[in-house]
Amino acid sequence: MKKMLSVLLAAMMLLSLLAVPALAEDQVLTVVTWDATTTAYLTAQKEAFEASHPGVTIEYVDCESGNEYGVKVSTMLAGGDTSDVIMLKENDQVVQWQASGFAAPLTDYIGSYDMSGFVGIEKNYAIDGVQYGIPFRSDFWVLFYNKDLFDAAGVEYPTNDMTWDQYAELAKKMTDKEKDIYGTHYHTWLSTVANWAVCGTDYTLADGNYDNLLYFYKLYQDLEDYGACMSFADLKASGLKYGAAFENGNIAMMPMGYWQVSTFINDIKAGTASLNWGIVAVPHAEGVAAGSSFGNMTGVMMNAKSEKKDLAWEYMSWLCGPEGAKATASVGARPAWVSEEIAEAMASVEGFPADENSKAALLPTSVAMEWPVGEKVPDIKTIVNEEHSLIMAREITPEEGVAEMNERVAELLK
């Protein structure tokens, strides 16, 4: 009898061991995104995650691109869609989808998760102190410069710690009107002139007071008057794109978003451009820490109707953390996570400038959002951009334009 019991117990143990693989059957995690077949970092992320998580397959639900992404996803979610993770294209989408009950709070998961590498931008996905999303990309702004022009002029390269006054002085020094060389370049966007006011501060362009912008408008107009940059009127008339302007080879410096790095690398590889370029941190205002920048972010939220929330968090935490950041950086995209290791990975991409200053520019001390999230922000944007265009076209003075911004936004916020 004892022998029979022993045999039965051994058989039961064997059967239980054989049953284990059935419990660990393959799982599919659905991730809603855009341009899934043409975005290199999405492919890199999927391959790296699946390699490190055997048995899990990432399935992208492609909602295409353009301004329709938010509309399409909203329609899907309202119809009861159970996709597990939703990628956030615009900052205010998490606010909209949380208000509709579509975003799961991350409170049960976020507790011990290290968010220090986000340098503060994750706060833009928090609502009333509750985190509803985390970022995996952040295209902050840097200062591009043409090494050959600086070498030819015998002038030292820009550094990662310049004030705006020092930058303006350097731009004038690099200007050579006889050779048609401009010391710097400003695109026509509001952000190229005014957004420096939000760097390294708690100030936002939705606060309702725009006196902080006066310094930057006057700095720009002084450079334009000197001939250190192309005029706003000429740029509007010609429609010249900032990338093409810099690739012409007669611009010494250009503040622009980090996304332009991959464009320069690819254009040089393709033989459509010939540049010897580098990047440094954007200049900073007096009293603001060097390395302070602004930008936008791309993130992920968990669908409240997901039936695989634990797996969804495993993916989200991996994607936005150091390991996912390496996958994102491997194709030249800028991850949200900031660290020496990630900077090393980004700098190792073929075609990235081989100098320490350029690599150091990959370690911002803080990244403010270009615009905060808020109900009236779209209307505030319209007002500020309207007055910006009038200031830049010299139809009104910076003082008049800023006064109009203050008055019109104050009226809106009543």
C-alpha positions in Angstrom: 0.0 0.0 0.0 2.8 2.4 0.9 4.6 1.5 -2.3 1.4 2.3 -4.3 1.0 5.6 -2.6 4.6 6.5 -3.3 4.1 5.7 -7.0 0.9 7.7 -7.1 2.6 10.7 -5.5 5.5 10.5 -7.9 3.1 10.4 -10.8 1.2 13.4 -9.5 4.4 15.4 -9.1 5.4 14.5 -12.7 2.1 15.5 -14.1 2.3 18.8 -12.2 5.7 19.5 -13.7 4.5 18.7 -17.2 1.6 21.1 -16.7 3.8 24.1 -16.0 4.4 25.1 -19.6 0.7 25.2 -20.2 0.4 27.9 -17.5 3.2 30.0 -19.2 1.5 30.0 -22.6 2.3 32.8 -25.0 0.7 36.2 -24.4 0.0 39.0 -26.8 0.1 42.6 -25.6 -1.7 45.1 -27.8 -0.2 48.6 -28.1 -2.1 51.4 -29.9 0.2 53.7 -31.8 0.7 55.5 -35.2 3.0 54.9 -38.2 3.9 51.5 -36.8 5.4 50.2 -40.0 7.5 53.3 -40.8 8.8 54.3 -37.3 12.2 52.8 -36.7 12.1 53.1 -32.9 8.8 51.2 -32.7 10.4 48.2 -34.5 13.5 48.5 -32.2 11.4 48.6 -29.1 9.3 45.6 -30.1 12.3 43.4 -31.0 14.2 44.3 -27.8 11.2 43.7 -25.5 10.2 40.4 -27.1 13.9 39.2 -26.9 14.0 40.0 -23.1 10.5 38.7 -22.4 10.1 35.2 -24.0 6.5 34.2 -24.6 5.3 37.8 -25.0 4.4 39.3 -28.4 3.8 43.0 -28.9 1.1 43.6 -31.4 0.8 47.2 -32.6 -2.6 48.6 -33.4 -1.8 51.2 -36.1 -4.0 54.3 -36.1 -2.0 56.0 -38.8 -0.6 59.5 -38.4 -1.6 63.1 -38.7 -4.1 65.0 -36.5 -6.6 62.2 -36.7 -4.8 59.9 -34.2 -6.5 61.4 -31.1 -9.9 61.3 -32.8 -9.5 57.6 -33.9 -8.3 56.5 -30.5 -11.1 58.3 -28.7 -13.6 56.6 -30.9 -12.0 53.2 -30.2 -11.9 53.7 -26.5 -15.5 55.0 -26.4 -16.5 51.8 -28.2 -15.1 49.7 -25.4 -11.7 48.8 -26.9 -9.6 46.6 -24.7 -6.2 47.2 -26.1 -3.6 47.1 -23.3 -1.4 50.2 -23.8 -2.1 53.5 -25.5 0.7 55.6 -26.8 0.2 59.4 -26.1 1.0 61.6 -29.1 -0.1 64.9 -27.5 0.3 65.9 -23.8 -3.3 66.7 -23.3 -4.6 63.3 -24.5 -4.0 61.8 -21.1 -6.1 64.5 -19.5 -8.9 64.0 -22.1 -8.9 60.2 -21.8 -8.6 60.2 -18.0 -11.6 62.5 -17.7 -13.5 60.0 -19.9 -12.5 57.1 -17.6 -10.3 55.4 -20.3 -6.9 55.8 -18.5 -6.0 53.5 -15.6 -4.3 55.1 -12.6 -0.8 53.8 -12.1 -0.9 54.2 -8.3 -0.7 50.4 -7.7 2.4 50.1 -9.9 4.3 53.3 -9.7 5.2 53.2 -6.0 8.9 52.1 -6.1 9.5 52.9 -9.7 12.5 55.1 -10.2 11.4 58.2 -12.3 14.5 60.3 -11.6 15.8 59.8 -15.2 12.8 61.7 -16.5 14.2 65.0 -15.1 10.7 66.2 -14.2 8.8 65.8 -17.4 6.7 62.9 -16.0 4.8 65.4 -13.9 2.9 66.4 -17.1 1.1 63.1 -17.1 -0.1 63.5 -13.5 -3.6 64.7 -12.7 -4.4 65.8 -9.2 -1.3 64.1 -7.9 -2.1 60.7 -9.6 0.2 59.4 -12.4 -1.7 58.3 -15.5 1.2 57.9 -17.9 5.0 57.9 -18.2 7.2 59.2 -21.1 9.4 57.2 -23.3 10.5 59.9 -25.7 11.5 63.6 -25.2 12.7 65.8 -28.1 14.2 68.7 -26.1 16.0 71.6 -27.8 19.8 71.9 -28.4 22.1 74.3 -30.2 23.5 73.0 -33.5 26.7 74.6 -34.8 28.8 74.3 -38.0 32.4 73.3 -36.9 33.9 74.3 -40.3 32.6 77.9 -40.1 34.1 78.2 -36.6 37.4 76.7 -37.6 37.6 79.0 -40.7 36.9 82.1 -38.5 39.4 81.0 -35.8 36.7 81.2 -33.2 36.2 78.7 -30.3 33.1 76.5 -30.5 30.0 77.2 -28.5 30.0 75.5 -25.0 27.4 73.7 -22.9 27.3 76.7 -20.5 26.6 80.0 -22.3 24.2 82.7 -21.3 22.0 84.3 -24.0 24.1 87.4 -23.9 27.2 85.4 -24.7 25.3 83.5 -27.4 24.3 86.8 -29.0 27.9 88.1 -28.8 29.1 84.9 -30.5 26.5 85.1 -33.2 27.6 88.6 -34.1 31.3 87.5 -34.0 30.6 84.7 -36.5 28.6 86.9 -38.9 30.4 87.8 -42.1 28.2 89.8 -44.4 30.7 89.9 -47.3 30.7 86.0 -47.4 27.0 85.8 -46.7 27.6 83.9 -43.4 25.0 84.2 -40.7 26.0 83.9 -37.0 22.7 82.1 -36.1 19.3 81.1 -37.5 15.8 81.5 -36.1 12.9 79.6 -37.7 9.5 81.4 -37.8 8.0 79.4 -34.9 7.1 81.1 -31.6 9.2 78.5 -29.8 12.5 79.5 -31.5 12.2 83.0 -29.9 9.9 82.9 -26.9 10.1 79.5 -25.3 13.4 80.1 -23.7 11.5 81.9 -20.9 10.2 78.5 -19.6 13.6 76.8 -19.4 14.7 75.9 -15.8 11.8 77.8 -14.2 8.3 77.1 -13.0 7.0 79.7 -15.5 4.7 78.5 -18.4 3.3 80.3 -21.5 -0.2 79.7 -20.1 0.4 81.7 -16.9 -1.1 84.8 -18.3 1.8 87.2 -18.0 4.3 87.6 -20.8 6.8 90.2 -19.5 9.4 87.4 -19.4 9.3 87.3 -23.2 10.5 90.9 -23.7 14.2 90.1 -23.3 14.1 87.3 -25.9 12.2 89.4 -28.5 14.6 92.3 -28.1 17.6 89.9 -28.3 16.2 88.5 -31.5 15.5 91.9 -33.1 19.0 93.1 -32.2 20.5 90.1 -34.0 18.2 90.6 -37.0 19.1 94.3 -37.1 22.8 93.4 -37.0 22.4 91.0 -39.9 23.4 88.0 -37.7 20.3 86.0 -38.8 17.9 86.0 -41.8 15.0 88.3 -41.4 11.6 86.9 -40.4 10.0 88.6 -43.4 12.4 87.0 -45.8 11.9 83.5 -44.2 8.1 83.8 -44.4 8.3 84.9 -48.0 10.7 82.2 -49.1 9.3 79.4 -47.0 12.8 78.2 -46.4 12.9 75.2 -44.0 15.3 75.4 -41.1 17.1 72.1 -41.9 17.7 73.1 -45.5 18.9 76.5 -44.3 21.5 75.0 -42.0 22.6 72.4 -44.6 23.4 75.3 -47.0 26.6 75.7 -44.9 26.5 79.4 -44.2 24.8 79.4 -40.8 27.1 79.1 -37.7 24.5 78.2 -35.1 20.9 77.2 -34.9 18.7 76.4 -31.8 16.4 73.6 -32.8 14.8 70.4 -31.5 16.9 67.2 -31.1 14.8 65.5 -33.8 17.0 67.3 -36.3 20.0 65.1 -35.4 18.7 62.0 -37.2 17.8 64.2 -40.2 21.4 65.5 -40.5 22.8 62.0 -40.0 20.6 60.5 -42.7 21.1 63.4 -45.2 24.9 63.1 -44.9 24.7 59.3 -45.3 22.5 59.8 -48.4 24.9 62.4 -49.8 22.4 65.1 -50.0 24.2 67.2 -47.4 27.9 67.8 -46.4 28.2 69.1 -42.9 30.8 69.0 -40.1 28.4 69.8 -37.2 28.1 69.5 -33.4 25.6 70.2 -30.7 25.7 71.8 -27.3 23.1 72.7 -24.7 20.9 75.7 -25.6 22.0 79.0 -23.9 20.5 79.8 -20.5 19.2 82.9 -18.8 21.1 84.5 -15.9 20.3 82.6 -12.7 19.1 79.5 -14.6 21.1 76.3 -14.6 23.2 75.4 -17.6 21.6 72.5 -19.5 18.0 73.7 -18.9 15.9 73.2 -22.0 12.3 72.7 -23.2 10.6 70.2 -25.4 7.7 67.8 -25.9 7.3 64.2 -24.9 5.7 61.0 -26.1 4.4 58.5 -23.6 2.2 55.6 -22.7 -0.9 55.1 -20.6 -2.7 51.9 -19.5 -6.2 51.3 -20.9 -8.6 51.0 -18.0 -10.3 48.2 -19.9 -7.1 46.1 -20.4 -7.4 42.6 -19.1 -3.6 42.3 -18.8 -2.7 45.2 -16.6 0.2 43.6 -14.9 1.8 42.7 -18.2 0.9 46.2 -19.5 2.9 47.7 -16.7 5.8 45.4 -17.2 6.0 46.7 -20.8 5.4 50.3 -19.9 8.0 50.3 -17.1 10.5 48.6 -19.4 9.8 50.8 -22.4 10.2 54.1 -20.4 13.1 53.0 -18.2 16.8 52.4 -19.0 16.5 49.2 -21.1 13.7 50.6 -23.3 15.6 53.8 -23.6 18.6 51.9 -25.1 16.3 50.4 -27.8 14.9 53.8 -28.6 18.3 55.4 -28.8 19.7 52.6 -31.0 18.0 54.1 -34.0 18.9 57.7 -33.2 15.6 58.7 -31.5 15.8 60.6 -28.2 14.5 58.7 -25.2 12.9 60.5 -22.3 15.2 58.7 -19.8 18.4 60.7 -19.1 21.6 59.0 -18.0 25.3 58.7 -18.8 24.6 55.2 -20.2 21.9 56.4 -22.5 24.0 59.3 -23.6 26.7 56.9 -24.5 24.3 54.8 -26.5 23.0 57.8 -28.4 26.5 59.1 -29.1 27.5 55.7 -30.5 24.9 56.0 -33.3 26.8 56.1 -36.6 27.1 59.7 -37.8 26.7 61.4 -34.4 29.4 64.0 -33.8 32.5 62.5 -32.2 33.3 65.0 -29.5 32.7 65.2 -25.8 30.7 68.5 -25.9 28.1 67.0 -28.2 27.7 63.9 -26.0 27.5 66.1 -22.9 24.6 68.0 -24.6 22.6 64.7 -24.3 22.4 65.2 -20.5 19.9 68.1 -19.8 19.5 69.2 -16.2 15.8 69.9 -16.8 13.3 69.8 -19.6 10.3 72.1 -19.4 7.2 71.5 -21.6 6.8 73.8 -24.6 3.2 74.3 -23.5 1.4 73.0 -20.3 -1.8 71.0 -20.4 -5.0 72.9 -19.7 -8.6 73.5 -20.8 -7.9 77.0 -22.2 -4.4 76.4 -23.5 -5.4 76.0 -27.2 -7.1 79.5 -27.0 -4.1 80.9 -25.2 -1.8 79.5 -27.9 -3.8 81.2 -30.6 -3.5 84.6 -28.9 0.2 84.4 -28.1 1.0 83.2 -31.7 -1.0 86.0 -33.2 0.9 88.6 -31.3 4.2 86.8 -31.9 3.7 87.1 -35.7 3.0 90.8 -35.4 6.1 91.4 -33.3 8.3 89.4 -35.6 6.9 91.2 -38.7 7.7 94.5 -36.9 4.1 95.6 -37.2 4.1 96.3 -33.4 6.9 96.6 -30.9 7.8 93.8 -28.4 6.4 96.0 -25.7 3.1 96.5 -27.5 2.9 92.8 -28.4 3.6 91.6 -24.8 1.0 94.1 -23.5 -1.6 92.7 -25.9 -0.8 89.2 -24.8 -1.2 90.1 -21.1 -4.5 91.9 -21.7 -6.0 89.3 -24.1 -5.1 86.3 -22.0 -6.2 87.9 -18.8 -9.6 88.5 -20.4 -9.7 84.9 -21.5 -8.8 83.6 -18.0 -11.6 85.6 -16.3 
